[in-house]
Amino acid sequence: MIAALLWLASGAAPLLEETVIVEPGAWRSLALTLRQRPAVVECSYEVLRGPAVRLLLMELRELERFRRGRSVRPLAVSAYHRQGRLREALGLGHFALVVDNRHNAGDGVELALRVALSFDAGHARELPPGRRALVVALSLLFFAAVVWWVARRLGPKLAGRLLE
């Protein structure tokens, strides 16, 4: 119940909430496309029947390599567990979420999968070069002003003690 309240309070827009069945030794994928603005994808799963699985989040072009059995560079990976979470900040583009049951050729898996997108402004962003330079310059100016003020206030006192 608490997890459901936290999920609702997070400001995430539910994208998928359903039971997914993955055959023995197989995998299933879900395509995600972000066209307008970056988002944080939040996935959670719980195996209802069957062995442990893992989730992989990757760019869509990596999915073809995954299909061929080649090595891929996923953006995020969960460990093989019966339940878990995956959270990753994504930019604009095409992505795939993969439910992987390839390590178990004997049993199929039934799992409850929840996927949501969060468009909160809470995640870090990079400043444009002009604004970044302004922030650095103002920070250095403030530091120099503090050093000057401290030297002016403590300078005569320190000089007097050194001469004694």
PEVEN-V298877 format. One record per backbone hydrogen bond with DSSP energy under -1.0 kcal/mol. NH is the residue of the N-H (numbers start at 1). CO is the residue of the C=O. Records with the same first field share a line. If there is no record, write none. Layout:
NH = CO + CO
//
This chain:
5 = 1
6 = 2
7 = 3
8 = 4
9 = 5
10 = 6
11 = 8
13 = 117
15 = 115
16 = 115
18 = 113
20 = 111
22 = 109
25 = 101 + 104
26 = 23
28 = 99
30 = 97
32 = 95
34 = 93
39 = 90
40 = 118
41 = 88
42 = 116
43 = 86
44 = 114
45 = 84
46 = 112
47 = 82
48 = 110
49 = 110
53 = 81
54 = 100
56 = 98
57 = 76
58 = 96
60 = 94
62 = 59
66 = 62
67 = 63
68 = 64
69 = 66
70 = 65
75 = 57
76 = 57
78 = 55
81 = 53
84 = 45
86 = 43
88 = 41
90 = 39
93 = 34
95 = 32
96 = 58
97 = 30
98 = 56
99 = 28
100 = 54
101 = 26
104 = 101
109 = 22
110 = 49
111 = 20
112 = 46
113 = 18
114 = 44
115 = 16
116 = 42
117 = 13
118 = 40
132 = 128
133 = 129
134 = 130
135 = 131
136 = 132
137 = 133
138 = 134
139 = 135
140 = 136
141 = 137
142 = 138
143 = 139
144 = 140
145 = 141
146 = 142
147 = 143
148 = 144
149 = 145
150 = 146
151 = 147
152 = 148
153 = 149
154 = 150
155 = 151
158 = 154
159 = 155
160 = 156
161 = 157
162 = 158
163 = 159
//
